[in-house]
Amino acid sequence: MLAQEQYLNLSDPITKYLPHFSLAIDGAAEQIQLKHLLSHSSGLMPNAYDNLLHENWSMDKIISRFNRVKPICRPAQCYGYQNIAYAFLQPAIEASQPKSYSTLLQERVFLPLEMNNASVGIDVFL
């Protein structure tokens, strides 16, 4: 929606919004665009560091660990489901809007679709 409304450019590299994000191969992180994250075609191994999320690590701490990860392919060349990398979209979305990611999801997705039991984050879920 935000791309259609021209608030966000899906060709932007994720490093524009996460400047400290890096991978084990120089320059690889800069090749990953927002559209690659949305389509799970970032080139990152599937489910990298999901276990750390389940252990309640902060996103900043998890992101810092990606400097040890080598891509399994170039962006757009393979599919690899990635929970953590998908979450990298949050800072990009929040940079384009004056509202939080969770507020935008609530207002623009959950409420219009009458998803009354949907939530963002573990705190709301619990």
Summary of the structure (lengths in Angstrom):
residues: 126
radius of gyration: 14.9
end to end distance: 28.9
largest distance: 44.4
contacts: 319
relative contact order: 0.17
helix: 42%
strand: 2%
